[in-house]
Amino acid sequence: MANAKAAADGIRTVSRFAAWGLALFALGSAFVAYSPGLAKGLSWALCLFSIFGAGVSTAQKKKPAFIAYAAIAVLFNPFVPFHFPPQVWRLLYAGAAVWLIADHLEGVF
């Protein structure tokens, strides 16, 4: 029982730092010019992490979190990309970054 709790805490910690790192990257790219390759890589990372976050929030029965992660995954999916002006993408990157940071603040302080 203690090992299962330690493993869950470890996964939660790794997930938290991955979310914060990805959020800082997304937030930084919202304020600087970026190449198409960077945008594609960031879209892949946000999409994959959002799919993971949607699965975790489903397991924790957090419906609003699931909806937010699903929306991020759909917006940033690399298979059928949306075509927005760069200013809109920057707002979406900043919004996704704020969500990733805010969702992983629980239990930190």
ZIQUIFEN-V503411 format. One record per residue. RES is the residue in one small letter. OMEGA is omega as a letter, one per 40 degrees, with the letter a starting at -180 (999 if undefined). NEAR is the number of other C-alpha atoms within 10 Angstrom. Layout:
RES,OMEGA,NEAR
RES,OMEGA,NEAR
This chain:
m,a,6
a,i,7
n,i,8
a,i,9
k,i,10
a,i,11
a,i,12
a,i,12
d,i,12
g,i,12
i,i,11
r,i,14
t,i,14
v,i,12
s,a,16
r,a,19
f,i,13
a,i,15
a,a,23
w,i,21
g,i,15
l,i,20
a,i,23
l,i,18
f,i,15
a,a,25
l,i,20
g,a,16
s,i,19
a,a,21
f,a,13
v,i,9
a,a,11
y,i,12
s,i,9
p,i,9
g,i,9
l,i,12
a,i,16
k,i,15
g,i,12
l,i,19
s,i,21
w,a,17
a,i,18
l,i,28
c,a,22
l,i,17
f,i,20
s,i,25
i,i,19
f,i,16
g,i,22
a,i,24
g,i,16
v,a,16
s,i,18
t,i,15
a,a,11
q,i,11
k,i,11
k,a,12
k,i,13
p,i,12
a,i,19
f,a,21
i,i,14
a,i,18
y,i,26
a,i,19
a,i,17
i,a,24
a,i,24
v,a,17
l,a,17
f,a,26
n,a,19
p,a,18
f,i,8
v,a,9
p,i,12
f,a,12
h,i,8
f,i,10
p,a,8
p,a,12
q,i,11
v,i,12
w,i,18
r,i,20
l,i,14
l,i,19
y,i,27
a,i,21
g,i,16
a,i,24
a,i,23
v,i,16
w,a,18
l,i,26
i,a,18
a,a,13
d,a,14
h,i,17
l,a,11
e,i,9
g,a,5
v,a,7
f,999,4
